[in-house]
Amino acid sequence: MKKGSIKNNRINQEVLRELSSIIRDDVKDPRIDPLITVTRVEVTPDLQFCKCYVSSLGSDELLEESIEGLKNAGGFIRRELAHRVNLRKTPELQFMPDRSMEYAMEMSMKIEALAKAGGMPKDDE
């Protein structure tokens, strides 16, 4: 299976949906922020590894603490994933922070500040 193929994309979507459900409903670690979101997953074509990108509305410290809680519960999450998703192999999960939302908000604020300072033409000009 090639990376980016239709089959790989379907596996990524199914793993994303099930991981979100498992973290939301079944994991009881108090370190994990209730507002944590699995933003995307990347399963390797050989099904050995899965990078899970997570985001939180809280601070960076809260996100790092949540990732530590997820790593601690990784065995449980992987076992539940194996029960819910029918794959030849259940990938090893690697939880990583996704800071793309923070970056997008920062860029949006910079663009607004630049527009207010007169550095950019407005839409109606």
Short mmCIF file of the C-alpha atoms (twelve columns), coordinates in Angstrom:
data_MODEL
# 
_entry.id   MODEL 
# 
loop_
_atom_site.group_PDB 
_atom_site.id 
_atom_site.type_symbol 
_atom_site.label_atom_id 
_atom_site.label_alt_id 
_atom_site.label_comp_id 
_atom_site.label_asym_id 
_atom_site.label_seq_id 
_atom_site.Cartn_x 
_atom_site.Cartn_y 
_atom_site.Cartn_z 
_atom_site.pdbx_PDB_model_num 
ATOM 1   C CA . MET A 1   0.000   0.000  0.000  1 
ATOM 2   C CA . LYS A 2   1.357   3.420  -0.942 1 
ATOM 3   C CA . LYS A 3   1.309   6.445  1.320  1 
ATOM 4   C CA . GLY A 4   -1.475  8.782  0.206  1 
ATOM 5   C CA . SER A 5   -3.395  6.038  -1.582 1 
ATOM 6   C CA . ILE A 6   -7.148  5.741  -1.216 1 
ATOM 7   C CA . LYS A 7   -6.760  2.715  1.046  1 
ATOM 8   C CA . ASN A 8   -4.236  4.520  3.267  1 
ATOM 9   C CA . ASN A 9   -6.539  7.555  3.509  1 
ATOM 10  C CA . ARG A 10  -9.473  5.347  4.513  1 
ATOM 11  C CA . ILE A 11  -7.394  3.656  7.201  1 
ATOM 12  C CA . ASN A 12  -6.273  7.070  8.486  1 
ATOM 13  C CA . GLN A 13  -9.879  8.284  8.718  1 
ATOM 14  C CA . GLU A 14  -11.098 5.133  10.458 1 
ATOM 15  C CA . VAL A 15  -8.231  5.204  12.971 1 
ATOM 16  C CA . LEU A 16  -8.869  8.926  13.588 1 
ATOM 17  C CA . ARG A 17  -12.562 8.331  14.273 1 
ATOM 18  C CA . GLU A 18  -11.946 5.400  16.614 1 
ATOM 19  C CA . LEU A 19  -9.056  7.072  18.470 1 
ATOM 20  C CA . SER A 20  -11.204 10.122 19.124 1 
ATOM 21  C CA . SER A 21  -13.977 7.915  20.460 1 
ATOM 22  C CA . ILE A 22  -11.629 5.880  22.671 1 
ATOM 23  C CA . ILE A 23  -9.953  8.960  24.163 1 
ATOM 24  C CA . ARG A 24  -13.274 10.730 24.720 1 
ATOM 25  C CA . ASP A 25  -15.236 7.815  26.171 1 
ATOM 26  C CA . ASP A 26  -12.894 5.169  27.578 1 
ATOM 27  C CA . VAL A 27  -9.643  6.722  28.815 1 
ATOM 28  C CA . LYS A 28  -9.999  7.866  32.432 1 
ATOM 29  C CA . ASP A 29  -6.559  9.433  33.062 1 
ATOM 30  C CA . PRO A 30  -7.036  12.749 34.940 1 
ATOM 31  C CA . ARG A 31  -4.014  14.271 33.170 1 
ATOM 32  C CA . ILE A 32  -5.810  14.197 29.825 1 
ATOM 33  C CA . ASP A 33  -7.629  17.441 29.052 1 
ATOM 34  C CA . PRO A 34  -11.344 16.827 28.326 1 
ATOM 35  C CA . LEU A 35  -11.089 19.293 25.424 1 
ATOM 36  C CA . ILE A 36  -8.276  17.426 23.665 1 
ATOM 37  C CA . THR A 37  -8.846  16.725 19.981 1 
ATOM 38  C CA . VAL A 38  -7.187  14.258 17.646 1 
ATOM 39  C CA . THR A 39  -6.652  16.487 14.615 1 
ATOM 40  C CA . ARG A 40  -5.100  13.952 12.243 1 
ATOM 41  C CA . VAL A 41  -3.359  10.603 12.113 1 
ATOM 42  C CA . GLU A 42  -0.773  9.218  9.716  1 
ATOM 43  C CA . VAL A 43  -0.591  5.427  9.552  1 
ATOM 44  C CA . THR A 44  2.468   4.121  7.734  1 
ATOM 45  C CA . PRO A 45  1.726   1.946  4.687  1 
ATOM 46  C CA . ASP A 46  3.126   -1.144 6.446  1 
ATOM 47  C CA . LEU A 47  0.783   -0.513 9.436  1 
ATOM 48  C CA . GLN A 48  3.695   -0.504 11.897 1 
ATOM 49  C CA . PHE A 49  3.372   3.050  13.253 1 
ATOM 50  C CA . CYS A 50  0.728   5.715  13.614 1 
ATOM 51  C CA . LYS A 51  1.526   9.356  14.339 1 
ATOM 52  C CA . CYS A 52  -1.412  10.865 16.222 1 
ATOM 53  C CA . TYR A 53  -1.502  14.654 16.253 1 
ATOM 54  C CA . VAL A 54  -3.496  16.097 19.154 1 
ATOM 55  C CA . SER A 55  -4.529  19.642 19.944 1 
ATOM 56  C CA . SER A 56  -6.000  21.327 22.987 1 
ATOM 57  C CA . LEU A 57  -7.650  24.662 23.648 1 
ATOM 58  C CA . GLY A 58  -5.660  25.039 26.861 1 
ATOM 59  C CA . SER A 59  -2.060  26.042 27.466 1 
ATOM 60  C CA . ASP A 60  1.048   24.306 26.151 1 
ATOM 61  C CA . GLU A 61  1.676   22.833 29.600 1 
ATOM 62  C CA . LEU A 62  -1.800  21.284 29.596 1 
ATOM 63  C CA . LEU A 63  -1.203  19.845 26.118 1 
ATOM 64  C CA . GLU A 64  2.141   18.334 27.157 1 
ATOM 65  C CA . GLU A 65  0.554   16.849 30.293 1 
ATOM 66  C CA . SER A 66  -2.255  15.395 28.172 1 
ATOM 67  C CA . ILE A 67  0.265   13.845 25.775 1 
ATOM 68  C CA . GLU A 68  2.069   12.239 28.722 1 
ATOM 69  C CA . GLY A 69  -1.280  10.821 29.908 1 
ATOM 70  C CA . LEU A 70  -1.988  9.497  26.403 1 
ATOM 71  C CA . LYS A 71  1.456   7.889  26.192 1 
ATOM 72  C CA . ASN A 72  0.846   6.274  29.578 1 
ATOM 73  C CA . ALA A 73  -2.513  4.913  28.374 1 
ATOM 74  C CA . GLY A 74  -1.045  3.939  24.977 1 
ATOM 75  C CA . GLY A 75  -1.270  0.190  25.577 1 
ATOM 76  C CA . PHE A 76  -4.935  0.390  26.547 1 
ATOM 77  C CA . ILE A 77  -5.728  2.673  23.585 1 
ATOM 78  C CA . ARG A 78  -3.908  0.354  21.168 1 
ATOM 79  C CA . ARG A 79  -5.757  -2.707 22.498 1 
ATOM 80  C CA . GLU A 80  -9.121  -0.952 22.153 1 
ATOM 81  C CA . LEU A 81  -8.177  0.165  18.650 1 
ATOM 82  C CA . ALA A 82  -7.348  -3.451 17.750 1 
ATOM 83  C CA . HIS A 83  -10.829 -4.521 18.906 1 
ATOM 84  C CA . ARG A 84  -12.603 -1.787 16.940 1 
ATOM 85  C CA . VAL A 85  -10.629 -1.587 13.676 1 
ATOM 86  C CA . ASN A 86  -10.007 -4.722 11.631 1 
ATOM 87  C CA . LEU A 87  -6.410  -4.356 10.441 1 
ATOM 88  C CA . ARG A 88  -3.735  -6.915 9.710  1 
ATOM 89  C CA . LYS A 89  -1.545  -5.261 12.357 1 
ATOM 90  C CA . THR A 90  -2.423  -2.691 14.975 1 
ATOM 91  C CA . PRO A 91  0.045   0.185  14.634 1 
ATOM 92  C CA . GLU A 92  2.197   1.447  17.479 1 
ATOM 93  C CA . LEU A 93  0.814   4.843  18.520 1 
ATOM 94  C CA . GLN A 94  2.979   7.959  18.762 1 
ATOM 95  C CA . PHE A 95  1.223   11.012 20.217 1 
ATOM 96  C CA . MET A 96  2.492   14.386 19.031 1 
ATOM 97  C CA . PRO A 97  1.326   17.963 19.659 1 
ATOM 98  C CA . ASP A 98  -0.410  19.754 16.783 1 
ATOM 99  C CA . ARG A 99  0.129   23.488 17.047 1 
ATOM 100 C CA . SER A 100 -1.288  24.410 13.639 1 
ATOM 101 C CA . MET A 101 -4.378  26.085 15.139 1 
ATOM 102 C CA . GLU A 102 -2.204  28.315 17.337 1 
ATOM 103 C CA . TYR A 103 -0.055  29.204 14.337 1 
ATOM 104 C CA . ALA A 104 -3.121  30.027 12.212 1 
ATOM 105 C CA . MET A 105 -4.563  32.277 14.926 1 
ATOM 106 C CA . GLU A 106 -1.211  34.043 15.338 1 
ATOM 107 C CA . MET A 107 -0.952  34.683 11.576 1 
ATOM 108 C CA . SER A 108 -4.546  35.915 11.463 1 
ATOM 109 C CA . MET A 109 -3.853  38.424 14.253 1 
ATOM 110 C CA . LYS A 110 -0.710  39.649 12.460 1 
ATOM 111 C CA . ILE A 111 -2.634  40.136 9.220  1 
ATOM 112 C CA . GLU A 112 -5.368  42.071 11.045 1 
ATOM 113 C CA . ALA A 113 -2.779  44.267 12.766 1 
ATOM 114 C CA . LEU A 114 -1.083  44.936 9.439  1 
ATOM 115 C CA . ALA A 115 -4.409  45.828 7.818  1 
ATOM 116 C CA . LYS A 116 -5.263  48.248 10.661 1 
ATOM 117 C CA . ALA A 117 -1.854  49.894 10.337 1 
ATOM 118 C CA . GLY A 118 -2.583  50.603 6.665  1 
ATOM 119 C CA . GLY A 119 -0.059  48.185 5.269  1 
ATOM 120 C CA . MET A 120 -2.601  46.207 3.248  1 
ATOM 121 C CA . PRO A 121 -5.397  47.358 0.938  1 
ATOM 122 C CA . LYS A 122 -8.880  46.521 2.095  1 
ATOM 123 C CA . ASP A 123 -11.317 44.463 0.046  1 
ATOM 124 C CA . ASP A 124 -13.493 47.441 -0.969 1 
ATOM 125 C CA . GLU A 125 -10.602 49.514 -2.367 1 
# 
